[in-house]
Amino acid sequence: MVTLVSLRPSTLSIILALGLALAADGAFAEDAPLTDCASIRALSKEVAARRLPVQIRGVVTFSYPKEGTAFVVQTGTEGTYVERGEFARSKGLVPAGWSWPEVIPPGSLIELDGVTGSGDYAPVIYPQHIRIIGQAPLPEAPRLSISELLDSKWDCQRVRVRGVVQFTEETPTAAQSAWCELAAYGGRVRVRINHLDSSSHLTHLVDSEVEATGVMFAHWNSRGELLGARINVQNLDDLHVIERGPDDPFAVPKLKLSEIQPFSREGFTFHRRRCEGTVTLVWPGSGSNQLFFLQEDHRGVCVETNEQTHLALGDRLEVSGFVEIKENFGMLHAAAVRKIGTAPRPQPTPVDRRRVLGNTVAGRTVTDAEDVDGLLATLDGRVEKVDLADKEGPRLLVDDSEGRLVSASFNRDTPPAVLARFTPGSIVRINGVVRVELATSWPAQEHPRPVNFRFLVPTPDDVVVIRAAPWWTPQRLWFLLGGIGAVLAVTLAWNWLLRRRVELRSAQLAEEMRARREAAVEFEATLRERQRLAADLHDTLEQGLTGIAFRVETMVVQRTKAQDNGENLDRVRHLLSTVREDVRRSVWNLRADALDGHTLPEALQTVATRLADQSDLIVAVETEGTPRALPDLIAGNLLLLAQEAITNALKHGDPRSILVRLTFSHESLRLTVEDDGSGFDPAQAQTPREGHFGIQGMRERVKRLGGVLTVESAPGKGTCITVTVPARAGELTPGKP
C-alpha cells in the first residue's frame, strides 16, 4: 500500500536545497549545474570555491546604478549576490568569454550562466552570460524588526523594516545616492537610497515614520562574523511614509532636560524631543558634527548636531533632537539648534569621589550616588601628570583627596604650551563637565553602578592653580636620588678600581720584597761562601804556596849540593800534592747541584765512595727509619752540611774513619757526622774573625732550615756534629727518599 504525502512548495524547495547541498559536498561527478539560489546558499565556502557551474532563471531584486556592476538575483524565496564588477574581472574570477547587458534594472527576468564563488561572507555567483528575457514582479518582502535583521540568513534577501527617520545624509555624486537612519525597537539601521533625483531631498522625511523595502546587506569582520546590517533601496519609492513628521523641528512639545527619556505607560517614542538650557561646554564631535552640553535645573545633557552654528559658553539654546543612549546616559543627536539668548554659566557643583560614585545601599543592588553626569562641577586636587599623548587630547591627571586619579581632558586643539603652568605637585581647582562611567554596557544586563568619572574642561582658564608646586617635587627628588645613586655608583666603581690597583701594587711590592729578600739571602750565602772560600784558600792554598816559595827561595839562595836540593824538592813535591788536594776539596764543596738527581742517602753514599777511593780513609753511611721524599732545598742543604763536616774533619782532625748517619722520624730528620780524629775544644774554636768560617757557616745554614746544630768534641776524642731539622720544614711526605 502506498501512502501519498502532500508537501507545500516551500517544504519542497528546502528538501531540494538540502539535496543539492549534499550532492555538492559529495562529488559533482557529472558537473550538474545549480539551478536555484537556495542550493547555492547552502554550499560551504570550501565547496563554493570549486567554481561549480550555475544555470538559473530569476528576477533581479537589486542592482547598483553604475553600469557593469554587481546585482542580486532571486529564485523562489532566496536571493544571491552576483559579482560582475571590475574587481572580479581584474582578478580573473569571471569566466572567460563573458557577455551581459551593461544595465540590468530591478524587476528584470534573466537567465544566467556562470560559476560559484566563496565570496567574502556568503557564496556568490560569477556570471559568464546574462540574458534579459523579460520583466517580473519583485518578490514579496517579509516585514522584520531591526533586531531580526542581525541574522545571517537575511543577507541579500528582500525585507521590510519600519522606523522613524532620525538622520539623513545626501551624497552629491553622479549617482546622487543618499542615506537615512531609521530607529525603532531593537536598535537602528541605515538605509541607502541608490538613486536620488536632483530635485528630491530627504530632509522632509526627518521625524517621519516610514517603511523601507529593499535588500539587506550584512557587515562582517575579517573572520566572516556578522557585525551589523544595512538596507539598500533603489529610490525614494521604496520608502513608504506611514506618518509624516512636522516640517518645523521645534513644532513638538517642550520638555525639561530631566524628561527627555522618562518612564511612560504609553511606551518610548523615537520622535524628536525639544528642550532648552545653558551651554556649559562646546566640544568637537566626530567628523563635521559638534558636541555641546546644556544644563538646566541641576540636569546636564549632551547634544550632538551637524549644524555649523557658532556656540559660546553661556548661550541659551533651544534644541530639538532624537534621544539616544550613549555611554549609558541619554543624549540628543541629530539636533536642530536655535539661540534664544544668553545667561550666566551655572555655578559649578562641588563633587568628590564619594558623591559621584556613592556606596552600595544595604540589601539592594543600587548605590546612593548623586546624578552629576553632564553637570558643570568643581574638584580640588594635586596634579600628578600632564599627559600630552592621549589620543582624545591633552589632559591632567589629578590626585583627589582620597588618593585616586581623576582625568581632566581639554579640547584636542588646546596648545600644549598653555598647560605648562600646571606643574606636577601643584594644587589646582578644576571647573568642568563631569562624565560618569558605569560598570556595564548598553543594554544593561544588571543594575548599573558608577565606577569612575572624569572632567571635560571647557578652557585652560577653567583650571585654577591654588598653590604652586613645591620645589621638592617627586620628579626633582627622583632626579636627586638618581644623581646621588650615580655619584655613589661612580664612587664605588672608583673605590673598586683603586682597591684593585692597591691590590695589584701590593702584590707587586710583595713580589719585589720577596725578590729582594731572596736576593739578600742569596747575597749573604754568596758572601759566606766567598768568605769560606777565602778562608780555605788562606788556610790551605796560600800556606802551601808560601811554603813552596820559601823552599824554592832557599834552594836559590843556598845553591847547595844536589843532595840538599833533592831534599828540598821532595818537600816541594809534597807541598804541591797537598795544595792540589786542598784545591780539589774546595771545588768539590762549591758544586751547585749537590744531589745531581739522586736522593739524599744516594748522594751521601757517592761522597763516601769518592773519599774512600782517593785515600785510605774509611767513610760509612747509615740510614735509619723510613726514608721520605725531601724537597731539594732540605736535601741539598743537608748534603752541603755533611760535606762541610767531612771537610773540616779532614782538614783539622786527621781521622782514620768517618761515620755519616741519616735518621728519619715522624717529627724530625737528623744528620750525624762522627769522626775519630784529634778533636778540639769547642769553646776555643776559631771564629770568622780569625779567618775560620766552618762551624759558623754550618750554624747559619741550619738556622735557615729551622733546625738545631750541636757540636760534641774534645781533644784526642774525635768530633760528632748533629743536625736536627723538623719534619714540617721539609713538608715530608711518604714516597721516594
Secondary structure, 3 states (H helix, E strand, C coil): CCCCCCCCHHHHHHHHHHHHHHHHHHCCCCCCCECCHHHHHCCCHHHHCCCCEEEEEEEEEEECCCCCCCEEEEECCEEEEECCCHHHHHCCCCCCCCECCCCCCCCEEEEEEEEEECCCCCCEEEEEEEEEEEECCCCCCCEECCHHHCCHHHCCCEEEEEEEEEEEEECCCCCCCEEEEEEECCEEEEEEECCCCCCCCCHHHCCCEEEEEEEEEEEECCCCCEEEEEEEECCHHHEEEEECCCCCCCCCCECCHHHCCCCCCCCCCCCCEEEEEEEEEEEECCCCCEEEEEEECCEEEEEEECCCCCCCCCEEEEEEEEEEEECCEEEEEEEEEEEEEECCCCCCEECCHHHHHCCECCCCCCECCCCCCCCEEEEEEEEEEEECCCCCCCEEEEECCCCCEEEEECCCCCCHHHHHHCCCCCEEEEEEEEEEEECCCCCCCCCCCEEEEEEECCCHHHEEEEECCCCCCHHHHHHHHHHHHHHHHHHHHHHHHHHHHHHHHHHHHHHHHHHHHHHHHHHHHHHHHHHHHHHHHHHHHHHHHHHHHHHHHHHHHHCCCHHHHHHHHHHHHHHHHHHHHHHHHHHHHCCCCCCCCCCHHHHHHHHHHHHHHHCCCEEEEEEECCCEECCHHHHHHHHHHHHHHHHHHHHHCCCCEEEEEEEECCCEEEEEEEECCCCCCHHHCCCHHHCCCHHHHHHHHHHHCCCEEEEEECCCCCEEEEEEEEHHHHCCEECCC
